[in-house]
Amino acid sequence: MLPLLALCCAWFFAVEDGGAIQGGDRPDRKAPGITALASAPDGSGWLLGSQAGVVFRTPDDARERPIPTGLDHIHALAFSPDGSTLAVAGGSPGEFGTVELLSWPAGDLLGRLGGHEDVVYNVAWIDGGEALATAGAFECLGLSRREAIWLAGSAAQDRVEFLPDSLISVQPPLFPDPSSYERLAADLWATGISTDDHPMTHYRSGLDSRGVLTSGDLRTSETGRRVEVAGLVTHRQRPATASGVTFLNLEDEHGLVNVICSVGMWNRYRRVVRDAPALIVRGILERSAEGVTNLLADRFEDLRVEFDHRSRDFR
């Protein structure tokens, strides 16, 4: 199992839920219904994928053998850079897509990755083991994040320029489980997003004691009140037609808050409003007839968060 894990940590693959297989050189003879094609690493033949499965065929059609797989409706085939592992992507329309890893040329099943919310139409190998391990991509293979990060360091040295089987593997130490804060920081570093957590969650208790409202609270709060909100700055915009007014969006664990910063407030709090990745903003709550909620800001405060975050700013 360790060679597979080492290989996955060094060369993993990215799947795309949608798209199409890119064209390329095709063998002279194509069987009807072929939906995926890949050349064998040693150039000895072709792998053809269809609704019926995967077959290996030599160029002169002298030999053809099926490659065992549990998938139907094959959509993509891709070999790892060292040619030892074949990734097979498939699935029927309306079902969850799956990717299988098969050893090559034996064709033994090494692992199966599911959980895709649509049919997997494309698959490719990428060199990004450390980031994927940090983001928890190998938990489906039974590896915790810290175990996978440890193995990724060794696996990164398993390259074609080194002698085969010369990689020395060391048993990972017994790491403690990461805290929720550490998992969130790892997600943000590796992918820029987190699917089950938000930075503001970890500061909410202190903000609640101060009386800072969430974006969800603003939906039912009385208009005309002076309130405080907090969040990560996702956008700063100053349209040419806004007479110098700057519009900001703050994001917390419940949604977005629209903040209006007048020219005077911008001049007064310029450094904080322009540079802080997260803000605590005080202002007057407004709600339009269409139900759009805005905060007319009269004070800004830097909310120091220990996450690397950048807003998308436009003028």
TIROLO-121974 format. One line per field, with one value per residue (C-alpha): residue number from 0; residue in one letter; y negated, z, x negated. Coordinates in steps of 0.02 Angstrom, whole numbers, plus 50000, padded with zeros to 5 digits. Example, Ala and Ser with C-alpha at 12.3 -4.5 7.8 and 13.67 -1.06 7.14 Angstrom:
! residues 2
resi: c(0  1) $
resn: c(A  S) $
py: c(50225  50053) $
pz: c(50390  50357) $
px: c(49385  49316) $
This chain:
! residues 315
resi: c(0  1  2  3  4  5  6  7  8  9  10  11  12  13  14  15  16  17  18  19  20  21  22  23  24  25  26  27  28  29  30  31  32  33  34  35  36  37  38  39  40  41  42  43  44  45  46  47  48  49  50  51  52  53  54  55  56  57  58  59  60  61  62  63  64  65  66  67  68  69  70  71  72  73  74  75  76  77  78  79  80  81  82  83  84  85  86  87  88  89  90  91  92  93  94  95  96  97  98  99  100  101  102  103  104  105  106  107  108  109  110  111  112  113  114  115  116  117  118  119  120  121  122  123  124  125  126  127  128  129  130  131  132  133  134  135  136  137  138  139  140  141  142  143  144  145  146  147  148  149  150  151  152  153  154  155  156  157  158  159  160  161  162  163  164  165  166  167  168  169  170  171  172  173  174  175  176  177  178  179  180  181  182  183  184  185  186  187  188  189  190  191  192  193  194  195  196  197  198  199  200  201  202  203  204  205  206  207  208  209  210  211  212  213  214  215  216  217  218  219  220  221  222  223  224  225  226  227  228  229  230  231  232  233  234  235  236  237  238  239  240  241  242  243  244  245  246  247  248  249  250  251  252  253  254  255  256  257  258  259  260  261  262  263  264  265  266  267  268  269  270  271  272  273  274  275  276  277  278  279  280  281  282  283  284  285  286  287  288  289  290  291  292  293  294  295  296  297  298  299  300  301  302  303  304  305  306  307  308  309  310  311  312  313  314) $
resn: c(M  L  P  L  L  A  L  C  C  A  W  F  F  A  V  E  D  G  G  A  I  Q  G  G  D  R  P  D  R  K  A  P  G  I  T  A  L  A  S  A  P  D  G  S  G  W  L  L  G  S  Q  A  G  V  V  F  R  T  P  D  D  A  R  E  R  P  I  P  T  G  L  D  H  I  H  A  L  A  F  S  P  D  G  S  T  L  A  V  A  G  G  S  P  G  E  F  G  T  V  E  L  L  S  W  P  A  G  D  L  L  G  R  L  G  G  H  E  D  V  V  Y  N  V  A  W  I  D  G  G  E  A  L  A  T  A  G  A  F  E  C  L  G  L  S  R  R  E  A  I  W  L  A  G  S  A  A  Q  D  R  V  E  F  L  P  D  S  L  I  S  V  Q  P  P  L  F  P  D  P  S  S  Y  E  R  L  A  A  D  L  W  A  T  G  I  S  T  D  D  H  P  M  T  H  Y  R  S  G  L  D  S  R  G  V  L  T  S  G  D  L  R  T  S  E  T  G  R  R  V  E  V  A  G  L  V  T  H  R  Q  R  P  A  T  A  S  G  V  T  F  L  N  L  E  D  E  H  G  L  V  N  V  I  C  S  V  G  M  W  N  R  Y  R  R  V  V  R  D  A  P  A  L  I  V  R  G  I  L  E  R  S  A  E  G  V  T  N  L  L  A  D  R  F  E  D  L  R  V  E  F  D  H  R  S  R  D  F  R) $
py: c(50000  49882  49867  49811  49684  49618  49602  49516  49392  49348  49354  49337  49294  49157  49197  49082  49103  49053  49010  49123  49235  49143  49210  49280  49412  49559  49736  49776  49891  49830  49941  49866  49782  49739  49599  49597  49639  49647  49711  49842  49769  49883  49850  50030  49992  49894  49896  49865  49818  49835  49870  50051  50021  50010  50118  50121  50142  50154  50047  50196  50262  50423  50422  50349  50374  50297  50193  50238  50087  50061  49911  49895  49746  49713  49529  49504  49602  49535  49614  49552  49470  49628  49737  49853  49798  49773  49655  49702  49576  49616  49626  49622  49458  49411  49510  49465  49478  49592  49607  49773  49796  49953  50020  50034  50150  50273  50177  50208  50089  49977  49858  49776  49592  49540  49397  49294  49214  49244  49358  49341  49298  49260  49317  49261  49286  49139  49115  49042  49172  49058  48939  49083  49172  49011  48990  49167  49238  49406  49438  49544  49659  49677  49547  49404  49234  49242  49420  49371  49216  49323  49449  49311  49254  49426  49456  49295  49375  49526  49461  49542  49476  49585  49772  49879  49936  49824  49720  49746  49730  49686  49724  49559  49506  49510  49335  49263  49220  49040  48919  48845  48682  48774  48867  48704  48623  48774  48766  48581  48603  48750  48703  48529  48591  48701  48803  48827  48680  48492  48380  48272  48422  48422  48239  48242  48265  48106  48011  48070  48007  47837  47837  47853  47920  48053  48029  48141  48027  47877  47954  47933  47782  47617  47491  47324  47404  47383  47558  47644  47784  47877  47984  48017  47886  47971  47818  47633  47537  47354  47329  47174  47121  47134  46963  47039  47154  47325  47484  47630  47807  47894  48083  48178  48357  48314  48208  48037  47860  47708  47561  47383  47276  47089  46982  46908  47079  47141  46994  47018  47206  47224  47339  47458  47465  47488  47615  47716  47892  47892  47750  47705  47572  47461  47371  47337  47482  47447  47557  47517  47550  47701  47772  47734  47700  47576  47505  47321  47324  47196  47292  47427  47537  47663  47840  47933  48109  48234  48290  48239  48157  48037  47942  47913  47726  47629  47446) $
pz: c(50000  50037  49855  49807  49947  49906  49723  49762  49875  49740  49587  49614  49490  49470  49408  49320  49341  49164  49005  48864  48821  48717  48544  48493  48385  48361  48304  48127  48181  48304  48376  48384  48546  48603  48731  48800  48734  48804  48739  48841  48925  48829  48663  48645  48612  48653  48793  48732  48847  48807  48890  48902  48995  48950  48830  48782  48597  48503  48346  48230  48321  48353  48536  48635  48819  48937  49084  49237  49310  49409  49305  49155  49038  49037  49002  49031  49048  49110  49159  49302  49249  49287  49193  49339  49378  49267  49320  49248  49263  49228  49283  49212  49187  49343  49456  49563  49467  49518  49480  49495  49511  49427  49426  49255  49165  49289  49299  49486  49579  49694  49754  49713  49737  49737  49809  49648  49629  49442  49309  49298  49118  49131  49233  49238  49349  49435  49544  49704  49841  49988  49955  49925  50083  50183  50117  50170  49994  50050  50193  50071  50065  50253  50286  50407  50351  50453  50400  50218  50235  50310  50168  50037  50086  50051  49898  49818  49804  49708  49536  49374  49392  49547  49549  49561  49737  49814  49912  50100  50190  50374  50486  50520  50703  50803  50772  50875  50780  50717  50799  50701  50690  50618  50492  50434  50416  50316  50200  50167  50134  50017  49921  49974  50037  50170  50143  50325  50424  50417  50499  50583  50680  50782  50831  50859  51048  51074  50949  51031  51200  51119  51038  50859  50747  50612  50434  50479  50624  50507  50409  50557  50643  50650  50519  50575  50720  50745  50746  50729  50608  50570  50430  50301  50165  50000  49888  49883  49740  49693  49533  49431  49448  49639  49673  49774  49881  49914  49930  50031  50058  50223  50235  50395  50428  50383  50227  50159  50222  50107  50180  50112  50151  50117  50056  50230  50315  50185  50216  50404  50407  50243  50303  50396  50263  50122  50199  50335  50279  50406  50485  50625  50556  50650  50558  50526  50460  50302  50206  50036  49979  49886  50047  50014  50177  50186  50325  50311  50401  50527  50605  50551  50657  50605  50655  50667  50600  50586  50410  50244  50155  50008  49940  49758  49735  49585  49542) $
px: c(50000  49857  49798  49973  49982  49809  49856  50020  49933  49807  49920  50105  50239  50366  50541  50660  50847  50893  50803  50747  50602  50474  50437  50269  50188  50305  50267  50317  50457  50588  50721  50896  50942  50765  50772  50594  50422  50246  50081  49989  49834  49716  49803  49857  50040  50195  50322  50499  50641  50826  50993  50941  50777  50593  50494  50310  50273  50109  50087  50099  50255  50161  50206  50350  50386  50514  50452  50558  50649  50807  50858  50969  50981  50793  50757  50570  50408  50241  50075  49968  49803  49704  49829  49865  50043  50195  50335  50505  50648  50829  51007  51181  51276  51374  51258  51108  50946  50803  50618  50527  50339  50272  50094  50015  49992  50070  50234  50260  50374  50271  50405  50570  50612  50793  50894  50903  51073  51080  51009  50819  50779  50594  50445  50263  50112  50030  49877  49951  49943  49905  50050  50171  50113  50132  50309  50358  50372  50300  50421  50521  50369  50363  50228  50250  50187  50028  49989  50013  49903  49766  49777  49784  49610  49537  49644  49585  49412  49479  49431  49379  49201  49173  49142  49300  49346  49213  49339  49328  49494  49503  49651  49742  49738  49900  49960  50102  50260  50261  50380  50524  50425  50274  50384  50459  50288  50229  50381  50355  50170  50193  50351  50404  50574  50649  50806  50854  50783  50757  50627  50758  50824  50664  50685  50872  50872  50772  50878  51039  50982  50954  51127  51066  51205  51192  51252  51398  51447  51456  51600  51717  51638  51729  51674  51605  51510  51324  51249  51081  51039  50878  50809  50676  50665  50705  50726  50685  50764  50769  50870  50834  51016  51017  50938  50796  50904  50824  50927  50862  50924  50892  50910  50946  51001  51182  51167  51118  51141  51146  51050  51055  50903  50920  50776  50754  50748  50624  50509  50520  50493  50399  50259  50375  50511  50387  50267  50355  50406  50549  50647  50765  50881  51004  51141  51324  51426  51526  51648  51719  51896  51830  51760  51576  51484  51338  51233  51188  51021  50963  50816  50693  50582  50452  50502  50338  50359  50218  50265  50194  50339  50347  50494  50538  50532  50593  50605) $
